[in-house]
Amino acid sequence: MLERVFVIGVGLTKIGRFYEKHAKELFSEALWKAIDDAGGVKPQAIVVGNMTSSVLMGQDSFGALLADHAGFRGLPAFKVEAACGSGGAALYAAYALVKSGLVDVVAATGVEKLTEATTGYVTRALAQAADADYEVLYGATFTGLNAMIARLYKTLFGYTDEELSYWPLKMHEYASYNPYAQIRGKTTIEEIMSSPLIADPIRLYHSAPIGDGAAVLLLVRGEDRAREIAKKTGRDVVVELASVSLATDSVDLTTRNDLLTMDSTVKASREALKKAGLEIKDVDYIELHDAFHVTGYLSIEDLGLAPKGLAPKLYREGRFHKGDKPEINFSGGLKARGHPVGATGIYQAAEAVMQLRGDFPGFKASNPETALTHNIGGVSTTAAVAVFRRVK
């Protein structure tokens, strides 16, 4: 019988524009924070989620570079790429290494440096999450593709731009409590609606910012080992990574079955919940992928939490906030916590773990026992969904 997988340590850097820091410095900071959080337990392998090291930093051999700089020369270390879902894919790979018994302790990590280039160049790099031959070739940007989705959504279901803006309004409020967040100031509907239009109908405040950051999860095989480490660190609970699932859809939007249904999210979430022996109604807390306001609403619907077209209405009425089940994105989400693309999935996982442990330093959930994270690459070309469980 395969041993269960547990999270024994987390480490995060604040997300921001760190022109003075290299990605390897951010990575080392987050990794050693996780080691300290795990009572000094060190990884035996390192999996790195990253999207842009090749195009923005001119750096391949990225896993080896980071391991060497952090003081772990010689360890197995490699990069995993799945566009903005690279962090979730890294967690998937790290989970497999531990679950299989190949390695006992693995660092599931994510790091991204998006401030190595101008905004225009970064926009071009992020566009590579789309189809190079049928979309990028004709000038499509990632924001532009999501803007087409947003326009279809608001037109089909009759929402105004202002009604859709309640998502970023709440994300900024949550992020104001989060010391790791990139944007910590609250905002107003008026400020959101007066922000620059970047791809109609998406405005600046409807979008996640460009930023740098690194996050680490240390995974261990076996409940006995996890409890031994928890006792050493003074914790009376352990957090199990109960399941991770990964699914894909077409890269181009033109051949999708339905532009407003993220099939990869539907498939990955259903599989992850089934493997964990849960249904979506059993989940207490969720960190979901909201690179744009419309992505947040689509994610709620495709995770099975709302009928298609009703997420904005339900959210404005108070669903998914403090005291509801599930509570969603108390980190501030990608929208305000920030979106260092390849690291985002690991940030989500670390935040979910801390909510389950009760030591998240920001806006706290209502004592959750189960949590789910949802990280996508492209317009849900790839979706990674993980389920976590608190074990007393």
N, C-alpha and C positions, 0 to 999 in steps of 0.2 A: 504494500500500500504506500502510495506517495505521501511524503510529509507535507504538511500545510506550510504556507509562506507567511511570514510576519514582517512588519515594518519595525525596525528597532531604533532608527534615528532619522531626523530630517535636518536639512540645512538650507537656508535661503539667503540671497543677497537682496538688498533693496533694488527695485527696478528703477532705472533712470538713464540719463545720457552721460556715460562715464568716459569722456574723451581721454582722460588720463590713464585709464586702466585697459589692459589687454584682456581678451576673453580668458586666457589661462589664469590670470589673477582672480577674476570673478569666480571661475571654477574652483580654484584652490580654496578660496574663502568659504564657499558653500560646502565643499567636501569636508573640510576640517571641522566646520560647525556640526555637520551630521555625525562625524566620528565622535566629537565631544558629546553630542546628544545621546549617542549610543554607549556612553561610558567607556569610550576608547577603543571599541571594536572597529577594526579596519577591514576594508573590502578585499576580496580575493580576485575580483574582476570588476571592470568598469565599462558600463554601456552609456554612450553619450548621444543624447538627442540634439541634433543641430541641423539647420536648413542651409545656412548661407556661408559657411566657412570658405568654401571654394570660390564663390563668386565675389564676395565682399572682402575677404581677408587674403585670398590667394593661397589658402592653406588646406591641403589634404593631409593625410596621416594625422588627422585631428585627435583621435583617441590617444595615440601614443604621445603626442605633444602635450596634451593636458595631464596625462598620467605622470609623465616625466617631471613636469613643472610642479605638480602637487606632491612629489616625493615618492611616487609609486612606479618608478622605472622597473620594467620586467613583468608587470602584471598584464594579463589579457585586457586589452582596451580597444574599443572600436566605436565608430560613429554609425548612428542609425538615422536615415533621412526619410521623412514622409511629409515634406513641406511643413505647414504650421502644426501638423500632427506628429512631428518628430519626437516630442517628449512622450506622448502616449505610446508610440511605437517602441521607444527605448524601454519603457516600463514593461511592455509586452515581452520584449526580448529578455530583459533581466528576470522577469517572473519565470520564464521558461528555463533559464539557466539554473535557478534555484529549485524550482519544482522538480526538474529532472534529476537533481542530485549531482549534476556536473560540478557545481560550485556551491559552497555553503553560505557565503556572504557576498552579495553583489551590490554595487552602487549603481542605481538607476538615476541617471543625471541628465540635465539639459542645460545648455548654455548658448547664448546668442549675443552677438555684437552687431547691432544695426546702425550704430552711429559711426561706422568706419567709412561712410560715404555720404554723398548728398542725398536729399530726399528723393530726387528724381531717379538716381541710380538705385536706391533701395526699393523704390516702387517697381522699377524694372526687374530687380532680383525677385521680389515677391510675386511678380506676375508669372514667374516660371512655375508656380503651382498650377497654372492653367495649361491648356494644350498648346504646345509650341507651334504646331503646324496650322491649327484651325482657329486659334484665338489670339495668342500673343503676336503672331506674325502680322495680324491686322490692327495691332495697336491696343488690344484689350488690356486693361489693368485689372488687378484683383478687386479694387474698389469699384471699378466700372461693372464688372460681372455681378458683384453683390448688389449694385444699384439697380440692375435690371431685375434681379430677384425681388428687391424691395418695392420697385414700381409695380410689378405684377401683383405682389401680395396686397399692397394698399388699394390697388384698383379693384381686384377681385373681391376683397372682403370689405371694402368701403371705409377704410381708415384714413384719417388725415395725418399729415406729418406730425402735427402736435400730439395727437393721440399715441403715435408710435414713440414719442420722445420720453415717455414715462419710464422706459427701461434705463436709458442713460442717467436720468434724474436720480433714480434709486441707486444705481451703481456708484455714482459719485458720493452719495451719502455714506454708503458702506465703506468705500475706500478711505474716507476721511478718518476712519478709526484704525486703518491698517498701516503699521509702520513700514511695511515692505512695498506699499503701493507707489506707483509712479505719480499719480494725480491724487492728491489728498484733500483738495478743496471741494466743498459742496458747490452745486450749481443750481440754476433755476430753469424752468421751461423757456422763459424769455431769452436767457443766455444761450441755451441750446439752439433755439430757433433762429437766433441772430448770428450764429457761428457761420463761417464761410461754407458755401456749397461746393463740395469737391467732386461729386458725381451724382447728379440729380436722380433721386431725391435725398441722397445721403449727404449730410453736413459733417463738418469736422467733429462736432460733439456726439455724432452718431457712431463714431469710429474709434477703434482702439488706437492708442498712440504708438509711435516708434520708440523703442527703448532697448536697453541692455540688461541682462540679468543671468543668474545661474541658480539652479536648485538641485538638490540631491535627496534621494531616498535610499536608505540602507535596508536591504532585504536579507532575511535570514531564514534558513530552513529549520522547521521544527518548533513546536510550541514550548517544549522544555527549555530550549536555548533562549527563546524569546522571553520567557518568564524569568530566567536567570539574569538576563540583561536588564529587564524592567526593574527587578528587585535592586540591582546594583545602582540604578539611576533614580530610585525612589518612587517609581510609578507602581500603582496597584492594578493597572489594566494593561493589556497588550492589544495591539491592533493587527488583525489578520487582513492580508490582501487575499480576499476570498476568490476572486476571479479577474481575468483580463481578457477582453475579446477585441479583435481587430477585423474590420471589414472595409471593402472598397466599392466605389461606383465608377462610372465613366469619368475621365478627366475633363473632357469637353462637355458643355452644358446642352448642346444641341441634340445629343442622343439620350438624354435622361428620360426615364419613364414618366417623371412628373417633376417639373421645375420647383415645386413647392413642397416636395417630400424628399428628405435626405435619406435615401434607401440604405446607405452605409450606416447611418446613425440608428435607423430602425433595426437593422440586422445585428449590429454589434451590441446594442443595448439589450435586446431580447436574449442573445446568447450569453452575455455576461451575467444577467440576472438568473437565467436558468442554471448556469454552472454554479452559482452561489446559492441556489435553492430559494430564491426570492422572487417576488413580483414587484413591479414599480411602486405599488401602494405600500410596500413594506419599507421603502427607503425614507430615512429621516432627513438627510441633508444631501445636497447636490452642488457640485461646482461644474457648470456647463460652459460651453464655448460660445462666446458672444463677441466676435471680432467686430461685428456691426449690430445695430439694434435689431434688425430683422433676423439675424442669425440666432439671437437669444430667443426670440419668439418661436422660430421654426424648431429650435432644439427642444423647447418645452413640449411642443406638439408631437414631435417625432420620438421623443422618449416615452410617449404615451400618457402625458400628464394633462393634456387638454385636447378637445376636438380641433380639427384643422380650422384655422381662422379665428379661434376664440382666445388664444393666448394673450394678446394685448388687452382685451376687455377684462379677462380674469385678473391679469396682473395689476391693472389700474384699480380694480375693485378690492385688492388686498391679498389675493392668493399668492402663495410662495414667499410671503414675508415672515417676519418673526412670529412664532406661535402656530404657523400653519405646518402642514406636512405634505410634501417636503419643503424645507426652507432652502432657498437657492441663492448662491453667489454672494455670501456675506463678505467675501474677500474684496468685492468691488468688481469682480469679473475681469475679463480682458479689457473691457471698456475703460476701467479706471485703475484697477490694480496694475494693468499694463500687459503687454503681449510681446515679450521677447521670444519670437515665434517657436524656435526649437525647444525652448525651456518651459513653455506654457503648460504642457501636460504634466510636468513634474511639479511645477508650482501648485497646480490644482490638487494633485495627490498629496503633497505636503500639507496643504491647507485643510484638506479633508481629514487627514490623520490627526492634525492638531485639534480640530473640532471634536473628533471622537475622544481624544485624550483629555479634552477640556482646557488646553493651554494655548489655544490660538490667541495671539496678542491683539487682535482686532475685534470686530463685531461678532459676538459669540452666538452660536446656535443653541437651541433649547435642549441640551443634554442628549445629543443623538447617539443611537446605538449602531446605525448603519449609514453608510455614505456611498455616493456614486460620483465618479468623475467622467466627463465627456469632453474629449479633445479631438478636433478635426483638422485635416489638412486640405487645402483648397476649399472649394465650396462643398465640403463633406465628400470630397473624392476619397479620402481615407477617414475612418472614424475609429477611435480607440476608446473603449469604455471599461472602467475598472470599478469593482465593488469592494468596499472595505467594511469590516465588522469589528466592533469593540468586543473583546473577550475579557470578562472579569476573572 
